[in-house]
Amino acid sequence: MKLLAICAVLAVAAVFEVAAYVAKQHTVSPWRDDPYDVVVSFALLAVPMLALALALRMPAWRAPGGPDRARQTARAAGALLAVVWLTVGTAWSAVVARAPVPAPFVAGLAGMSLLSLGGTVAWFVHRPPRGEGRGWRHDWLGDLPLVNRWFPGLAEPTRAHATGVFAALSLLAAAGIVGAQAVGERWSDPLLIGWAFLVEAASLFAFCVVTNAVAGFIARPERSRTARVTEGAVLAGTAGLVLMTAFRDPLWTAVTGAPVVAVPTLVALTVGAGLAAAAIAIAVLLGRAAA
């Protein structure tokens, strides 16, 4: 994949991040409410993380492992563009569902759509041929010069305990994000803070696992069936948790005639959906393994 295409994707990411932040902070933004806010909030974290990964790998562009690096980088860039398009599509749905929307918002969204289209075309034209996504000989961790120079023995333990690394990073990031949000919005309910921490940590962990599977940031060793089933259950549970968080009000209103207002109801509804999704995933995965 050519550097020009990577630069185009990074340009899309930079403009998107500024536009999404401004739109989210504006008092008349149609994207401040769920389910749109869930997507925008996720994208505000996911896009810069993927963009940073792309930028950090560019100095090692001509190092050994060119075919692996080209495919992995293209996959990461594609994942970034997918998040951008998911958010842009969600934003357009909000415009349609919540018209009228201030004209500057519509104009900005149209401009972001065109820029995203240009970045996507550049990515599509210069992407490398499709290759096998498993059995890569190189990963992104091996391309980080500071890791290999200052901590020469860190790479292999990190690969061996990738799941623990993803979990630790997700917990630390969630603690910082939710802590700042709790202070900024003056939350005082421990149950609400704990619920927000759970949602944030689970979402970040799922993001790490899925994007790593797509782009090969850290080469993971072969895992046992129990580990695979557990991870699949966590991912499915996170999907159920996040989806119910996004659509809790319309669903609860359809059943009771009023939106969710009590924190215990919020927790029971969303966490219950996550647990149900996890249970279904365990049953399906174990059934496949037994077949």
Contacts in CASP RR format, 6 or more apart in sequence:
PFRMAT RR
TARGET T0000
AUTHOR 0000-0000-0000
METHOD contacts of the structure
MODEL  1
MKLLAICAVLAVAAVFEVAAYVAKQHTVSPWRDDPYDVVVSFALLAVPML
ALALALRMPAWRAPGGPDRARQTARAAGALLAVVWLTVGTAWSAVVARAP
VPAPFVAGLAGMSLLSLGGTVAWFVHRPPRGEGRGWRHDWLGDLPLVNRW
FPGLAEPTRAHATGVFAALSLLAAAGIVGAQAVGERWSDPLLIGWAFLVE
AASLFAFCVVTNAVAGFIARPERSRTARVTEGAVLAGTAGLVLMTAFRDP
LWTAVTGAPVVAVPTLVALTVGAGLAAAAIAIAVLLGRAAA
1 70 0 8 1.000
1 71 0 8 1.000
1 73 0 8 1.000
1 74 0 8 1.000
1 77 0 8 1.000
1 123 0 8 1.000
1 126 0 8 1.000
1 127 0 8 1.000
1 128 0 8 1.000
2 126 0 8 1.000
3 58 0 8 1.000
3 61 0 8 1.000
4 122 0 8 1.000
4 126 0 8 1.000
5 77 0 8 1.000
5 119 0 8 1.000
5 122 0 8 1.000
5 123 0 8 1.000
5 125 0 8 1.000
5 126 0 8 1.000
5 127 0 8 1.000
6 54 0 8 1.000
6 58 0 8 1.000
6 73 0 8 1.000
6 77 0 8 1.000
8 118 0 8 1.000
8 119 0 8 1.000
8 122 0 8 1.000
8 123 0 8 1.000
9 51 0 8 1.000
9 54 0 8 1.000
9 77 0 8 1.000
9 78 0 8 1.000
9 80 0 8 1.000
9 81 0 8 1.000
9 119 0 8 1.000
9 122 0 8 1.000
9 123 0 8 1.000
10 51 0 8 1.000
10 54 0 8 1.000
10 55 0 8 1.000
11 115 0 8 1.000
11 119 0 8 1.000
12 80 0 8 1.000
12 81 0 8 1.000
12 84 0 8 1.000
12 115 0 8 1.000
12 116 0 8 1.000
12 118 0 8 1.000
12 119 0 8 1.000
13 47 0 8 1.000
13 48 0 8 1.000
13 50 0 8 1.000
13 51 0 8 1.000
13 80 0 8 1.000
13 84 0 8 1.000
14 51 0 8 1.000
15 112 0 8 1.000
15 115 0 8 1.000
16 43 0 8 1.000
16 47 0 8 1.000
16 84 0 8 1.000
16 87 0 8 1.000
16 112 0 8 1.000
16 115 0 8 1.000
16 116 0 8 1.000
17 44 0 8 1.000
17 47 0 8 1.000
17 48 0 8 1.000
17 51 0 8 1.000
19 108 0 8 1.000
19 112 0 8 1.000
20 40 0 8 1.000
20 43 0 8 1.000
20 44 0 8 1.000
20 47 0 8 1.000
20 87 0 8 1.000
21 44 0 8 1.000
23 29 0 8 1.000
23 31 0 8 1.000
23 40 0 8 1.000
23 91 0 8 1.000
23 105 0 8 1.000
24 31 0 8 1.000
24 32 0 8 1.000
24 37 0 8 1.000
24 40 0 8 1.000
24 41 0 8 1.000
24 44 0 8 1.000
26 32 0 8 1.000
26 105 0 8 1.000
28 102 0 8 1.000
28 105 0 8 1.000
29 105 0 8 1.000
30 36 0 8 1.000
30 91 0 8 1.000
30 94 0 8 1.000
30 95 0 8 1.000
30 98 0 8 1.000
30 101 0 8 1.000
30 105 0 8 1.000
31 37 0 8 1.000
31 40 0 8 1.000
31 90 0 8 1.000
31 91 0 8 1.000
31 94 0 8 1.000
34 245 0 8 1.000
34 246 0 8 1.000
34 247 0 8 1.000
34 248 0 8 1.000
34 249 0 8 1.000
35 90 0 8 1.000
35 246 0 8 1.000
35 247 0 8 1.000
35 250 0 8 1.000
36 90 0 8 1.000
36 91 0 8 1.000
36 93 0 8 1.000
36 94 0 8 1.000
38 242 0 8 1.000
38 245 0 8 1.000
38 246 0 8 1.000
39 86 0 8 1.000
39 87 0 8 1.000
39 90 0 8 1.000
39 246 0 8 1.000
40 87 0 8 1.000
40 90 0 8 1.000
40 91 0 8 1.000
42 83 0 8 1.000
42 203 0 8 1.000
42 207 0 8 1.000
42 242 0 8 1.000
43 83 0 8 1.000
43 84 0 8 1.000
43 86 0 8 1.000
43 87 0 8 1.000
45 177 0 8 1.000
45 204 0 8 1.000
45 207 0 8 1.000
46 80 0 8 1.000
46 83 0 8 1.000
46 207 0 8 1.000
47 80 0 8 1.000
47 83 0 8 1.000
47 84 0 8 1.000
49 207 0 8 1.000
50 76 0 8 1.000
50 77 0 8 1.000
50 79 0 8 1.000
50 80 0 8 1.000
50 83 0 8 1.000
50 211 0 8 1.000
51 80 0 8 1.000
53 76 0 8 1.000
53 140 0 8 1.000
53 215 0 8 1.000
53 217 0 8 1.000
54 73 0 8 1.000
54 76 0 8 1.000
54 77 0 8 1.000
54 80 0 8 1.000
56 140 0 8 1.000
56 143 0 8 1.000
56 144 0 8 1.000
57 69 0 8 1.000
57 73 0 8 1.000
57 140 0 8 1.000
57 143 0 8 1.000
59 145 0 8 1.000
60 69 0 8 1.000
60 143 0 8 1.000
60 145 0 8 1.000
61 69 0 8 1.000
63 69 0 8 1.000
63 143 0 8 1.000
64 138 0 8 1.000
65 137 0 8 1.000
65 138 0 8 1.000
66 138 0 8 1.000
67 128 0 8 1.000
68 136 0 8 1.000
68 137 0 8 1.000
68 138 0 8 1.000
68 139 0 8 1.000
69 138 0 8 1.000
69 143 0 8 1.000
70 128 0 8 1.000
71 128 0 8 1.000
71 130 0 8 1.000
71 131 0 8 1.000
71 133 0 8 1.000
72 136 0 8 1.000
72 138 0 8 1.000
72 139 0 8 1.000
72 140 0 8 1.000
72 215 0 8 1.000
72 216 0 8 1.000
72 217 0 8 1.000
73 215 0 8 1.000
74 123 0 8 1.000
74 127 0 8 1.000
74 128 0 8 1.000
75 214 0 8 1.000
75 215 0 8 1.000
75 216 0 8 1.000
76 211 0 8 1.000
76 214 0 8 1.000
76 215 0 8 1.000
76 217 0 8 1.000
77 123 0 8 1.000
78 123 0 8 1.000
79 211 0 8 1.000
79 214 0 8 1.000
79 215 0 8 1.000
81 116 0 8 1.000
81 119 0 8 1.000
81 120 0 8 1.000
81 123 0 8 1.000
84 116 0 8 1.000
85 116 0 8 1.000
85 120 0 8 1.000
88 109 0 8 1.000
88 112 0 8 1.000
88 113 0 8 1.000
88 116 0 8 1.000
91 109 0 8 1.000
92 109 0 8 1.000
92 113 0 8 1.000
94 101 0 8 1.000
95 101 0 8 1.000
95 105 0 8 1.000
95 106 0 8 1.000
95 109 0 8 1.000
133 216 0 8 1.000
135 219 0 8 1.000
136 216 0 8 1.000
136 219 0 8 1.000
139 159 0 8 1.000
139 216 0 8 1.000
139 217 0 8 1.000
139 218 0 8 1.000
139 219 0 8 1.000
140 215 0 8 1.000
140 216 0 8 1.000
140 217 0 8 1.000
140 218 0 8 1.000
141 147 0 8 1.000
141 155 0 8 1.000
141 158 0 8 1.000
141 159 0 8 1.000
141 217 0 8 1.000
141 218 0 8 1.000
141 219 0 8 1.000
142 148 0 8 1.000
142 155 0 8 1.000
147 154 0 8 1.000
147 155 0 8 1.000
148 155 0 8 1.000
158 165 0 8 1.000
158 218 0 8 1.000
159 218 0 8 1.000
159 219 0 8 1.000
159 220 0 8 1.000
159 221 0 8 1.000
160 221 0 8 1.000
162 212 0 8 1.000
162 218 0 8 1.000
162 219 0 8 1.000
162 220 0 8 1.000
163 209 0 8 1.000
163 220 0 8 1.000
163 223 0 8 1.000
163 227 0 8 1.000
163 231 0 8 1.000
165 218 0 8 1.000
166 205 0 8 1.000
166 208 0 8 1.000
166 209 0 8 1.000
166 212 0 8 1.000
167 205 0 8 1.000
169 204 0 8 1.000
169 208 0 8 1.000
170 201 0 8 1.000
170 202 0 8 1.000
170 204 0 8 1.000
170 205 0 8 1.000
170 208 0 8 1.000
171 201 0 8 1.000
173 200 0 8 1.000
173 201 0 8 1.000
173 204 0 8 1.000
174 197 0 8 1.000
174 200 0 8 1.000
174 201 0 8 1.000
174 204 0 8 1.000
175 197 0 8 1.000
177 200 0 8 1.000
178 193 0 8 1.000
178 194 0 8 1.000
178 196 0 8 1.000
178 197 0 8 1.000
178 200 0 8 1.000
179 193 0 8 1.000
181 187 0 8 1.000
181 196 0 8 1.000
182 193 0 8 1.000
182 196 0 8 1.000
187 193 0 8 1.000
187 196 0 8 1.000
189 263 0 8 1.000
191 263 0 8 1.000
191 264 0 8 1.000
191 267 0 8 1.000
192 263 0 8 1.000
192 266 0 8 1.000
195 263 0 8 1.000
195 266 0 8 1.000
195 267 0 8 1.000
195 270 0 8 1.000
195 271 0 8 1.000
198 241 0 8 1.000
198 271 0 8 1.000
199 241 0 8 1.000
199 242 0 8 1.000
199 245 0 8 1.000
199 270 0 8 1.000
202 234 0 8 1.000
202 237 0 8 1.000
202 238 0 8 1.000
202 241 0 8 1.000
202 242 0 8 1.000
203 238 0 8 1.000
203 242 0 8 1.000
205 234 0 8 1.000
205 238 0 8 1.000
206 234 0 8 1.000
206 235 0 8 1.000
206 238 0 8 1.000
206 239 0 8 1.000
209 231 0 8 1.000
209 235 0 8 1.000
210 235 0 8 1.000
211 217 0 8 1.000
212 218 0 8 1.000
212 220 0 8 1.000
223 231 0 8 1.000
225 289 0 8 1.000
228 285 0 8 1.000
229 282 0 8 1.000
229 285 0 8 1.000
229 286 0 8 1.000
229 289 0 8 1.000
232 281 0 8 1.000
232 285 0 8 1.000
233 278 0 8 1.000
233 279 0 8 1.000
233 281 0 8 1.000
233 282 0 8 1.000
233 285 0 8 1.000
234 278 0 8 1.000
235 281 0 8 1.000
236 274 0 8 1.000
236 277 0 8 1.000
236 278 0 8 1.000
236 280 0 8 1.000
236 281 0 8 1.000
237 274 0 8 1.000
237 275 0 8 1.000
237 277 0 8 1.000
237 278 0 8 1.000
237 281 0 8 1.000
238 274 0 8 1.000
239 274 0 8 1.000
239 277 0 8 1.000
240 273 0 8 1.000
240 274 0 8 1.000
240 276 0 8 1.000
240 277 0 8 1.000
241 270 0 8 1.000
241 271 0 8 1.000
241 273 0 8 1.000
241 274 0 8 1.000
241 277 0 8 1.000
243 273 0 8 1.000
244 251 0 8 1.000
244 269 0 8 1.000
244 270 0 8 1.000
244 272 0 8 1.000
244 273 0 8 1.000
244 274 0 8 1.000
245 270 0 8 1.000
248 259 0 8 1.000
248 260 0 8 1.000
248 266 0 8 1.000
248 269 0 8 1.000
248 270 0 8 1.000
249 259 0 8 1.000
249 260 0 8 1.000
252 258 0 8 1.000
252 259 0 8 1.000
252 260 0 8 1.000
252 265 0 8 1.000
252 269 0 8 1.000
253 259 0 8 1.000
260 266 0 8 1.000
260 269 0 8 1.000
END
